[in-house]
Amino acid sequence: MNSWRGITSLTYSQIKDLQNKCLHSFINTHVYPFSPFYRKIFDDNKIDPRLIRSREDLKRIPFITKLDLIDKNNPQKYKDFILQPDKEKIGRSWPKSRLLTLMARSMLQGHHLQDDLAREYRPVFMTFTTGTTNSPVPFMYSRYDLDNLYASGARMVELFDIKGDERIMNLFPFAPHLAFWQTFFGAIEAGVFALSTGGGKVMGTEGNLTALMRIKPSTILGVPSYIYHLLRYSQDKGHDLSFLKKIVLGAAKVTPAYKQKLSDILAAQGARNVSIFGTYGFTEARSAWAECPTENHISSGYHLYPDKEIFEIIDPATGEVKDDQDDGELVYTSLDSRASVVLRYRTGDIVKGGITHEPCPHCGRMTLRLSSDITRLSDNKDIQLSKVKGTLVNFSHFAEVLNDIPQVDEWQLEIRKHNNDPYEVDELAVYVTTQAGANQSALSQLIKDKLTGATEVSPNEIKFIPLDEMVKRLELETANKEKRILDIRPKV
């Protein structure tokens, strides 16, 4: 199932041919016959699945969004997206030649056909969306899907150039979320030793640091804020981290300036020339994609798996499909899922620079690459785009500004109402923890200037607080995801 090396040497023309064949087969063999949701979509819109032969034909299929996956009156809505084959559907949809081939293969392997079909389709594993804006949405995996998760994880390990005799440490929060399990299964498939600690919530920062110093991994993986917190804690303890060679960050956007901040704190502990990688993934795809090794001020873009998915770039306002290289909203279509399946899923994420078809200048792989300049509107949508002081702001801009200021160690935004009166004016407070020796007066003015320039919103208050108080406010060691932006405005 892991044909990564063969895929990475294909030309763009060969990739398109492969995707077209996979799409036609996937829809006609698996989706239309067995998906209650998509069968209704196709029938209601008079779409003949046999005519979906290329990625250009995807335009016939309506988009879906996260709202299609949830229904407050029907908490079982997610089941509509699970493929549901049975004997009648298989007999009606599959040619006899396919069934005979499968039966012969099962017999040769000493299996029963029914058991092989159950392995391919029956849900046995689940991850959830984070549920920051709505109830968490479950996405189901069959054993076939888990094989894909193993394979995509191993592809990332290969992309990071992690050798079999190296050790890795998985610091993603232990939860039914993609990042932890992608790392967990990927290391197993790649045959690399991995210690999965569950992050700060499970072992605490002291426990994680003790484990780090004991196994001395070449690579650590986790959420940017917690990795930074752990490295800073290690520096306070005076540890030597010269054994670290690679840092892999997930679940948040990583800018070159943030990579430099991490690089500086690593260098102070003897870990120089560490490669720092960003990743991009989302639960609905049940996969993540990563950068390859470059200098930290350069992003290779995320190396995609064109045998497993199709990405489209669309105009977020009109839904018009744009050229791959254009800016726009990312739309995802699976080519190889079995349990939960989504086609033309609007992520809500906006990418600048689109998708490139050129060979990677850093690793030489031919596979498609997605620009890493992505605004993650799928995270905290009710917060990320919000009116503050009458101005519509995107809070990812606040994050980019504050993360990129070298003197800022940690920060938190708090949106509130004056006197906690729902009819009063909005107020924006910025809580900041600084590096030692920072000039707070000059830094306060710098923060105001940069935030106003980037967002047209000036903070009402900038409050400097000690690190231990900030750690508690952010819930870095207790929550699966840090509380970076708090909107405590009372509801009217």
Residue, then its C-alpha position, 0 to 999 in steps of 0.5 A: m500500500n505504501s508506494w511512496r517511492g514510485i509516486t515521487s518519481l512520476t511526472y505531472s502528466q503521469i500523476k494526473d493519469l493516476q488520479n483520474k483512474c483512481l477517482h473513477s474507480f473509487i467513486n464507481t466501486h466504493v462510493y456510489p454503491f456503498s455511501p448513503f450520503y453520496r448516493k443521494i447526492f448523485d441521484d438528487n443531482k442526476i449525476d451519472p457516476r460512470l461519467i466522473r472520469s477525471r478531476e475536471d469532472l469533480k465540478r459536477i459534485p456539490f461541495i460539502t462543509k463541516l456543517d454537512l457533517i453535523d446535525k444537533n438533532n441527529p448526533q448520528k449524522y456522521k454515520d451517513f458518510i461511512l461506506q455501508p456495503d452488504k451482500e445485496k449492494i455488492g452483488r448489484s454493483w460489482p461485476k462477477s469477475r471482481l467477486l471471483t477474483l476476490m474469492a480466489r485470492s481469499m481462498l489462496q490466503g486461507h481466508h473467508l471472503q466475508d472476513d476480508l470484506a469486513r477487514e476492508y470496510r468495517p469501522v474499528f478505530m475513530t478519531f475526532t475533530t477538536g470540536t472547538t466550534n461545534s461538537p466533535v465530529p467522529f471519523m471512522y477507520s477500517r483496517y484498510d484505512l489504518d493501513n493507509l494511516y501507517a503508510s502515510g506516517a511512514r512516508m513522513v518519517e522517510l521525508f524527514d530523513i529519519k533513519g531506522d537506528e534513530r529514536i523519536m519522541n512523540l509529544f502530541p497530546f494523547a487523545p483521539h486526534l489525528a496528530f498523536w496517532q499519525t505519529f504513533f502508527g507512522a513510527i511503527e510502520a517505519g520501524v523506528f523506536a518511538l516513545s509516545t508520552g501523551g504530552g504535558k497533560v499525561m506526564g507533565t513537563e518534568g516527566n517529559l524532560t526526564a524521558l527526553m534526557r533518558i532516551k536522547p531522541s534525534t527527533i521530537l514531535g508535538v504542538p509548537s507551543y508545548i515544544y517551545h515550553l519544554l525546550r525553555y524549561s530544559q534551558d532553565k534546568g541547564h540541560d545539554l540537548s546536542f543529541l537533537k537533530k530534528i523538530v516536527l511541529g503540527a496542529a498550528k502554523v509555523t512561520p520562519a521567524y518562529k522556527q528561528k526562535l526555536s533554533d535559538i533556544l536549541a542552540a543555547q543548549g548545544a543543539r545546533n543546525v537542527s532541522i525544524f519541520g512544519t506539517y499540515g493535516f486535518t481530521e477529515a482527510r485522516s492524514a497529514w503532510a509535511e515539509c522536507p529538510t531545508e534551511n529553517h528560513i525556507s519552506s519546501g511546501y507540504h509534500l502531498y500524496p497524489d495517489k490518495e487524494i485530490f486537492e482543488i483550489i477554489d475562489p472562497a466567495t464563488g466556489e469557482v475552481k482556480d488553477d492549482q498555482d493560484d491562491g484560494e480555499l483548499v478543497y479535499t477529495s479522498l481517493d482511497s478511503r473505506a470507512s468515513v469518506v468525503l468528496r469535495y470537502r471545503t476545508g475553509d483553509i486559505v492557501k497563498g501560492g497554491i500547489t506546485h507541480e515542479p520537482c522539489p528543489h530540496c529533496g528532488r521528489m516529483t510529487l505535488r507540493l502544497s504551499s505552507d502559507i495557509t491560514r487555518l480558518s478551520d480552527n476556531k472559526d468563531i474566533q478567527l474571524s470576529k469583529v473587535k471594536g467594530t473591525l473584522v479581524n483575523f486572529s491568525h494575524f495576531a498570532e503571526v505578529l506575536n510569535d515572530i517578536p523575539q523578545v516575546d516568550e509566550w502570549q495570550l489574547e483576551i477579548r472582553k467587554h468594558n465592565n463586562d457589560p454586553y452592550e459596552v465597547d470591546e476591549l482587547a488585552v494582551y498578556v505577555t511573558t518576555q525573555a529575560g532582560a527585555n525592556q517592557s516599555a519598548l516592547s509594549q510600544l513595539i507590540k502595539d505598533k505591530l498589531t495595529g499595523a497588521t490588524e488595524v486594532s490596537p490593544n487596550e492593555i498589554k500586561f506582562i506576567p511571569l511564566d508560571e502564571m502564563v502556563k496556567r492561563l494557557e493550560l499548556e500542561t493540562a489541555n489538549k490545545e492551549k488557550r491562546i485566544l480567549d473571547i470572554r465577551p458575554k452573550v446578549 
